[in-house]
Amino acid sequence: MKGRMSSVLTLKQLSWDKCSRLMREQRTRLYIMWRCTVILLCWDE
C-alpha cells in the first residue's frame, strides 16, 4: 500500500511539473509578444 501512495504522489508531482512548465512557456510567449508590440508602437516616436 505504501508503494502505491508514493507512485500516486510521483504522478501528481510529474503532472504539476508539466503544468508549471507549460504555464512558464505561455508566460514567456506572452511577454515576448508584449515586448514586440511595445517596440512596434514606439517605432515612430
C-alpha positions in Angstrom: 0.0 0.0 0.0 2.8 2.4 0.8 4.3 1.9 -2.7 1.1 2.8 -4.4 0.8 6.0 -2.4 4.3 7.1 -3.4 3.6 6.3 -7.0 0.4 8.5 -6.8 2.4 11.3 -5.3 5.1 10.9 -8.0 2.4 11.0 -10.7 0.9 14.2 -9.2 4.3 15.8 -9.0 5.0 14.9 -12.6 1.7 16.4 -13.8 2.3 19.5 -11.7 5.8 19.9 -13.2 4.4 19.6 -16.7 1.6 22.1 -15.9 4.1 24.6 -14.4 6.4 24.2 -17.4 3.5 24.9 -19.8 2.5 27.9 -17.8 6.0 29.3 -17.8 6.2 28.8 -21.6 2.9 30.6 -22.2 4.0 33.4 -19.9 7.3 33.7 -21.8 5.4 33.8 -25.2 3.1 36.5 -23.9 6.0 38.6 -22.6 7.8 38.3 -26.0 4.6 39.3 -27.9 4.0 42.2 -25.5 7.6 43.5 -25.9 7.4 43.3 -29.7 4.1 45.2 -29.6 5.6 47.9 -27.5 8.6 48.2 -29.8 6.4 48.4 -32.9 4.1 51.0 -31.3 7.1 53.1 -30.2 8.9 52.8 -33.5 7.6 56.1 -34.9 8.5 58.2 -31.9 
